Amino acid sequence: MKVYGLKNCDTCRRALSELRAAGLAPEMIDIRADGIAEADLAAIVAAFAAGAVNRASTTWRNLPDDVRQGDPATLIAAHPTLLKRPVILHDGTWYQGWNAAVKASLIGR
């Protein structure tokens, strides 16, 4: 299991904590420090399309309008904090966010 996010993101930390408490061993990939592998980014964008971009983020609000029109993969590659997070890869399935549906799928809660 891989968790893509930011080490200082409260939601990412909560997800990691709950996953570990459920007996899972998630690998944290800090998208700011470690980056996102090109193949992983392509898979994330294929799974979530434009939904992979966090349009509520400060980074998004600070981008010029012409840059916002770019391809999601290009935007996230240039500005990793635009990734809507956490993104979790488990047994070949991609999950986004840490809500009740994701928790139910991953830890049965």
C-alpha positions as CSV (number, residue, x, y, z in Angstrom):
1,M,0.0,0.0,0.0
2,K,1.3,3.4,-1.0
3,V,0.0,6.7,0.3
4,Y,0.8,9.8,-1.7
5,G,0.5,13.0,0.2
6,L,2.3,15.6,2.3
7,K,3.9,14.7,5.7
8,N,2.5,17.9,7.2
9,C,-1.1,17.4,5.9
10,D,-3.5,16.7,8.7
11,T,-5.7,14.5,6.5
12,C,-2.7,12.4,5.3
13,R,-1.4,12.0,8.8
14,R,-4.9,10.9,10.0
15,A,-5.1,8.4,7.1
16,L,-1.7,6.9,7.9
17,S,-2.5,6.7,11.6
18,E,-5.8,4.9,11.0
19,L,-4.3,2.6,8.4
20,R,-1.5,1.6,10.8
21,A,-4.0,1.1,13.6
22,A,-5.9,-1.3,11.4
23,G,-2.7,-3.4,11.0
24,L,-1.7,-2.2,7.6
25,A,1.8,-1.0,6.7
26,P,1.4,2.0,4.3
27,E,4.4,3.4,2.6
28,M,4.2,7.2,2.7
29,I,5.4,9.1,-0.4
30,D,5.8,12.7,0.3
31,I,4.9,14.3,-3.0
32,R,6.8,17.5,-2.1
33,A,10.0,15.8,-0.9
34,D,10.0,12.6,-3.0
35,G,8.0,13.7,-6.1
36,I,5.7,11.4,-8.0
37,A,7.0,8.8,-10.4
38,E,5.8,9.6,-14.0
39,A,4.0,6.2,-14.3
40,D,2.2,6.8,-10.9
41,L,1.2,10.3,-11.9
42,A,-0.2,9.0,-15.2
43,A,-2.1,6.3,-13.3
44,I,-3.5,8.8,-10.8
45,V,-4.7,11.1,-13.6
46,A,-6.2,8.1,-15.5
47,A,-8.1,7.1,-12.4
48,F,-9.3,10.6,-11.3
49,A,-9.0,12.8,-14.4
50,A,-9.3,16.5,-13.6
51,G,-10.5,15.4,-10.1
52,A,-6.8,14.7,-9.3
53,V,-6.2,18.5,-9.0
54,N,-7.2,20.2,-5.7
55,R,-8.9,23.3,-6.9
56,A,-9.4,24.5,-3.3
57,S,-5.7,24.7,-2.6
58,T,-3.7,27.9,-2.1
59,T,-1.4,26.7,-4.9
60,W,-4.3,26.6,-7.3
61,R,-5.6,30.0,-6.3
62,N,-2.2,31.5,-6.9
63,L,-1.8,30.1,-10.4
64,P,-2.5,32.4,-13.4
65,D,-5.7,31.5,-15.3
66,D,-3.8,30.5,-18.4
67,V,-1.8,27.9,-16.4
68,R,-4.9,26.5,-14.7
69,Q,-6.1,25.5,-18.2
70,G,-3.3,23.0,-18.5
71,D,-3.4,19.2,-18.5
72,P,-3.8,17.8,-14.9
73,A,-0.7,15.6,-15.2
74,T,1.4,18.6,-16.3
75,L,0.0,20.8,-13.6
76,I,0.7,18.3,-10.8
77,A,4.2,17.5,-12.2
78,A,5.0,21.2,-12.0
79,H,3.2,21.8,-8.7
80,P,3.0,18.6,-6.7
81,T,0.9,20.2,-3.9
82,L,-1.9,20.5,-6.4
83,L,-2.6,16.8,-6.0
84,K,-5.9,16.2,-4.2
85,R,-4.7,14.1,-1.3
86,P,-4.2,11.6,0.1
87,V,-4.1,9.3,-2.9
88,I,-3.8,5.6,-1.9
89,L,-2.8,2.7,-4.1
90,H,-3.9,-0.6,-2.6
91,D,-4.0,-4.0,-4.4
92,G,-4.0,-2.2,-7.8
93,T,-6.9,0.1,-6.9
94,W,-6.6,3.9,-6.5
95,Y,-8.4,5.8,-3.8
96,Q,-8.6,9.5,-3.3
97,G,-9.3,11.4,-0.1
98,W,-9.9,10.0,3.4
99,N,-13.7,9.8,3.7
100,A,-16.1,7.2,4.9
101,A,-16.2,5.3,1.6
102,V,-12.4,5.1,1.4
103,K,-12.1,4.0,5.0
104,A,-14.8,1.3,4.5
105,S,-12.9,0.0,1.4
106,L,-9.6,-0.1,3.1
107,I,-10.2,-0.8,6.8
108,G,-13.8,-1.7,7.0
109,R,-14.9,1.4,8.9
